[in-house]
Amino acid sequence: MAEEPFSDRLKRLEDRIAAAKAGRAEPSRGHQREFTQGSLAWRMVLELVVGMVLGLAIGLGLDSVFGTRPIFLVVFALLGFAAGVRTMIRTASEVRKGHGEGALMRNADRAGPDEE
C-alpha cells in the first residue's frame, strides 16, 4: 500500500516535468540562421582584411614579376583597402535595408529577449 501513493506521486512528477519541458521547447526556425551584431562585425573585419591581403599578394606578385619592388605593392595594397572598405559599406547597407544576412539580423533584433 505504501508503494502505490509513491508511484502515483512519481508518475505525477514525471508528467509535470514532461509538460514543463514541452513548454520550454523552442520553435523550429528551419534553415535560417540568426546573426548577432558580433558576427556581422567579424564579417566586416574579415572583408577588410581579405581585401588588404589580396591587394598585397597581387602587388607583391607583380613586383616580383617586373622587378619593381615597392611600386605595385603600395598601389595594390591601397586598392585592396579601398575594395575592403567598399565591401564593408555594402554589408552595412544590407543590414540597414534588411536584405540578405542583414534581414536575419533585423529579425533577431525585433524578436528581443522577451520572446526567447
C-alpha positions in Angstrom: 0.0 0.0 0.0 2.8 2.4 0.7 4.2 1.9 -2.8 1.1 2.9 -4.7 1.0 6.5 -3.3 4.7 6.8 -4.0 4.4 5.5 -7.6 1.4 7.8 -8.2 3.4 10.8 -6.9 6.3 9.8 -9.1 4.1 9.5 -12.1 2.6 12.9 -11.5 6.1 14.4 -11.1 7.2 12.9 -14.4 4.1 14.3 -16.1 4.8 17.8 -14.7 8.5 17.6 -15.9 7.4 16.5 -19.3 4.9 19.3 -19.5 7.5 21.8 -18.4 10.0 20.6 -21.0 7.4 20.8 -23.7 6.5 24.3 -22.7 10.1 25.4 -22.9 10.9 23.8 -26.3 12.0 26.4 -28.8 10.1 26.6 -32.1 11.9 25.3 -35.2 13.5 28.0 -37.2 14.1 25.9 -40.3 17.3 26.6 -42.1 17.6 30.3 -41.2 20.4 31.4 -39.0 20.2 34.4 -36.8 23.2 36.7 -37.0 24.2 38.7 -34.0 25.9 42.1 -34.1 29.2 40.4 -33.2 29.0 38.0 -36.2 28.3 40.8 -38.6 31.1 42.9 -37.1 33.5 40.0 -37.6 32.3 39.6 -41.2 33.1 43.3 -41.9 36.5 43.0 -40.3 37.3 39.9 -42.4 36.1 41.6 -45.6 38.5 44.5 -44.9 41.4 42.2 -44.0 40.9 39.9 -47.0 40.8 42.9 -49.4 44.1 44.1 -47.9 45.7 40.7 -48.1 44.6 40.1 -51.7 45.9 43.6 -52.7 49.2 42.9 -51.0 49.6 39.5 -52.6 48.8 40.8 -56.1 51.1 43.8 -55.7 53.9 41.6 -54.4 53.4 39.1 -57.2 53.5 41.9 -59.8 56.6 43.4 -58.2 58.4 40.1 -58.3 57.5 39.6 -62.0 58.5 43.1 -63.2 61.4 43.6 -60.7 59.9 46.8 -59.3 59.9 46.2 -55.6 57.6 48.6 -53.8 55.5 50.3 -56.5 52.9 47.7 -57.3 52.8 46.5 -53.6 51.8 50.0 -52.4 49.3 50.6 -55.3 47.5 47.3 -54.9 47.6 47.5 -51.1 45.7 50.8 -51.4 43.3 49.3 -53.9 42.7 46.3 -51.7 42.0 48.5 -48.7 39.5 50.5 -50.9 37.8 47.3 -52.0 37.6 46.1 -48.4 36.0 49.4 -47.3 33.6 49.3 -50.2 32.5 45.8 -49.3 32.1 46.8 -45.7 29.9 49.7 -46.7 27.8 47.4 -48.9 27.3 45.0 -46.0 26.3 47.9 -43.7 23.7 49.0 -46.3 22.3 45.4 -46.5 21.8 45.4 -42.7 20.2 48.8 -42.8 17.9 47.9 -45.7 17.2 44.4 -44.3 18.4 42.4 -47.3 20.4 39.2 -47.2 22.0 38.4 -43.9 21.0 41.8 -42.7 17.4 40.8 -42.8 18.2 37.9 -40.4 20.0 40.4 -38.2 17.0 42.7 -38.1 14.6 39.8 -37.4 16.8 38.7 -34.5 16.7 42.3 -33.1 12.9 42.5 -33.4 12.4 39.3 -31.5 14.1 40.7 -28.4 14.9 38.9 -25.2 11.3 38.6 -24.1 10.3 36.3 -26.9 13.1 33.7 -26.4 
